[in-house]
Amino acid sequence: MTTGYQIRDQSLAYFVTFTIADWVDIFTRRIYKDIIMASLDYCIKNKELVVLGYVIMSNHVHLILSSRNGKLSDTIRDFKKYTANQILSTIEDSPESRREWMLHRFKWNAANHQRNSHYQVWTHENHAIEIRTKHFFEQKLNYIHQNPVRAGLVDFPEDYVCLRIKRSRPENYFRLLV
């Protein structure tokens, strides 16, 4: 079932949220955060992804993204598929005290969706919201920066490890789209 928050114009930037199925707190471990960060770096270098800001919370990731090649939906699909496989492999191959519980949750979620065969790590929704104005861009970037502060994880956004703080002016983003 779609939520209506879809990427319709591949040339625009979007505020997106990727959520772990069942809100499993997987990103409390650094090893899983590193998978996300390495995959983002790969997409930036090889798939023309533009990341204007992101934060990795315990069970979801907020990002502001656009694509230089007009294939944002494809890149997001590939990113989620790849990171899901990497996360599952890491759960199975690394010391993980929550292994059985997490795999059970991901297997249970897959059983409830026809699009999955064995495990569902990410929910299917991305909650993609178009960014068309400087004001909305600033609002969403501030939301990303303040997310770990509101969650009580840090006192200042710059103290949070898995946060990309974009210091450039919003005008620079709007120039990217031209």
Protein Blocks (a to p, Z undefined) as FASTA:
>chain_A
ZZhiacfblmbccddddddehhiafklpfklmmmmmmmmmmmmmmnopacfbdcddfkbc
cdddddfklpmmmmmmmmmmmmmmmmmmmmmmmccfklmmmmmmmmmmmmmpckbmkbcf
bdfbloiacdfbfklmmmmmmmmmmmmmmnopambfklpmbbccdfbdfklmmmmmZZ
